[in-house]
Amino acid sequence: MTTMPAPAVLPAAPSSPSTGLSPWSRAATTLPIAAGAGVLLGVGDLWWNLHSPGPGATVANSCAAWAIAPFVLGAFLTLVLRTGAAVAAVAGVLMLGVAVEAYYVAGVVWLGDDPSIVTSPVAHYWLVLAVVVGSALGAAGSWAAGGSAGPAIIGTATGASLLLGDALQLWQTSYAGADLGEARILAILGALVLAASLRRPLVTLAAAVLCVPASVLVAAIFVATGVWM
C-alpha cells in the first residue's frame, strides 16, 4: 500500500517590525518618531519658505498642511507599529508641539528673531492648537488606517475635508485673477487622502460623500476664525 506524502511546510509570513513588542513598548517607540517628525516639520517648513518660496512653500506653511501632518503620522504608526488611536493622538500632540518650538528656534538661529518668541503668547496660542489639532487628527489618521470600516470612513473624511475645505475657502475668498496654485495643491492632496483608501472602495465612496458637507464646514471655520494660510 502506498503512503501519502507529508504536506509541505509553508514558510511563515513575514512579520511586522513591531511583532513581539508589548503595547507599552510600541507606545514608547512612537515618542522619538513623533519628536523627530516634529523637528522635521518645523525646521523644514521654515527652510523651505526661506530658500524656495512659492505655492508649495505657502501650502507647507498653512494650517491645513500642519494639521494633516499628525494625520499622516497616526496612519503610519497604526500601519507599522499597530498602535491604536489613543497613542496616535498623543503622538500627534507631541509632533505638533515640537514642530511649533522647532520653527521658532530655527527662526532665532537663521533670522535673528528675539529668543523670547519661543515662550511668547503667540507660541502658547499655537501650542494650545497643537493639543487640539494634534490629538484629533492623530486619532483620525489611525482610524483611517485601521481595519474597522466605520472609523475608517470618519478618519478618511476628516483628513480629506481638512485639505479640501482649505482649498475651498481659498477659492471662495480669492480676488479676480488671483493665483490659485495653493488651492490646487491642497485639492490634490485632499484627493490623495481619499485615494489612499481605494483598497476599500466602500470606505472611499462613503468618505467622499461625507467630504461634501464637511469641506464646506471646514471652509466656513477657516474663514470665520482667520486661522488658515
N, C-alpha and C positions, 0 to 999 in steps of 0.2 A: 504494500500500500504506500502510495506517495504521500509525502508530508507537505503541507502548505508552507511556503517561505515566510519567515518572520517579517512583519511590516517594517518598512524603513523608518528610521527615526528622523523626523523632520527637524531642521535646525530651529533653534529658538529665535523668536522675533527680536530685532534689535531693540534695546531698551533705551528709554529716555535718560539724559544725563541726571535727572532728578530721581531715578529709580533707586530705592533703598534709603533715601533720605527721609527723616522723620518730618512731620508737619512743621515743627519748630525750626528744624534745620533749613527747610525750604523758605520759611518766612525770614529767617536771619540772612539767607543768601540774597534776598531782594534788597536789603539795605544798601550795600555798596553799589549794586546795579542802579538803584534809583538815584543815589547821590551822584554817581558818575554821569548818569544821563542828565541830571540837573545842571552840573557844571558844563557839560557839552552844550546844552540848550542855551544857558545864559551867556556864556562866553562866545559860543558860536554865532548867536544872534547878533551880538554887538559887532563882532569881527566882520560878519557878512555885510552889515549895514555900512561899516566904515570903508570896506575895501571893494565892495561890488554892489553899490546902490542900484535899485531898480524895482520892478514889480515883485520879483521873487523875494528880495530882501524886505520889502514892505510887508508882504504876506507873512514872512518869518517873524516879523516883529509885531504881528497882530495878536489880539486876544484870542481869536479863534485858533490860530496856529499853536499858541502856547497851551490852550485848553485841550487841543487834540493830542498833545504830547503824552499826558498821563493816560489817555485812552489807548494809545498805541502801546505804552508800557504795560498797562493792565492786560491787554490781549497777549502780549509777548510772555509775560510771567505765567499766565494761565496755560498757554500752549506749551511752554518749555519746562517750567517748574511745577506745573499743575497746582498752582496756588489758587485760592478762592477769591471772591470779590472783596472780602474784608481786607485781606493782605494787599490786594491790588489798590484798594482805596488809600491805605496807609502809605504805600509806595508812591502813589500819585501825589499825595500831600508833600512827602519828603522831596520828591523830584522838583516840584514847582517852588517849594520854599528855598531849596538850594539854588535853583535857577535864578530866582529874584536876587539873592545876595551875590551870586557869581556875576550877574550882569552889572550890578553896581560896583563891585570890587574891580571888575575889568575896566569900568569907566574911570575909576580913580587911578588905575595904573596907566591906561592908554590915553585918556583925555585930560588927566589932571583934575578930575572932579573933586569937590570937597569930600574928605573921608566921612563926614557926618551924614552923607546921603545914605550910608549903609544902615543907619539906625533912625533915619528920619521918619516923619509921619507918612510920607509918600511910600517908603519901603514897608511900613507897617500896614498900610492900606493894601498893597499888593500881596503881602504875606497872609492877610485875612482872606483875600480872594483865593490864594493858593490852597488854603484849607478847604474852602467850599468847593472850588472847581476841581482841585486835585482828587478829593475823595469821590465826588460824583462821577467824574469822567474816568477815573481809575477803575471804579466798580463797573461802569458801563462797558469799558473795554474788556473786562473779564467776562461779563455776561455775553458780549458779542462773540467771544472766542469759546465760550462754554458749550456744553452739549445740550442743554435744555432749550427747546425752541422758543418758549415764551420770553424768558430773559434775553435770549439772543436777538429777538426782534426788537425789544426795547433798547438794548445796548447798541445795536447797529443803527437804529433810527436816531438815537441820541447823538452818536458821533457824526453821522452824515448830516443831520439837521443843523448841528453847530456850524459846520462849514458852509452848507447851502444857505443858511439863514444870514450869515455874514455876507456872502456873495449877493444875496437878495437885497439887503439893506444898502450895500454899496451901489448896486444898480439903481435902486429907488432914489437915493439921495444925490446921485451924480449930476453934475451940471451938463448942459448940452456940449457935446464934443469931448467930454472927458475921457481919459484913457481908462478903459475898464479892464486892463490887464490883470489887476489884483482880483477882481470879481471872477474873471475866467479861471484863474488858477485855483481859487477857493472852490468854485463849482466843480472843477475837475477832481480835486481832492475829495470832495464830498461824494462824487460818483464812484471814486475808487474805494471808499469805505463800503459802499453798497456792493460793489463788485467783489470785494473780498469775501462776501458771504454767498457767492454764487454756487458753492458746493452744496448749499441747502436752498434750492430755488424758492421754496415756500417762505423761508425766512427773508430772503431778498425781496420778494413781492410784498409781503406784509410790511416790512420796514420801509419800502419805497412809498407805499400808500400812507403810512404814518408820518413820513417825512413832509408831506404836503402841508398839513396844518402846523406841524412842529417847526418847520422852517420859517413860516410866517410869524409864528410866536417868537422865535429867536430873533428875527429881524426887528420886530417891534421892541423887544427888550434892549437890543443893542442901540436902537435909535433913542429910546426913552432914557436910558442910563448914560449914554455917551461913551460907554466902555466898548470900544471896537478898534478900528485901525488907529 
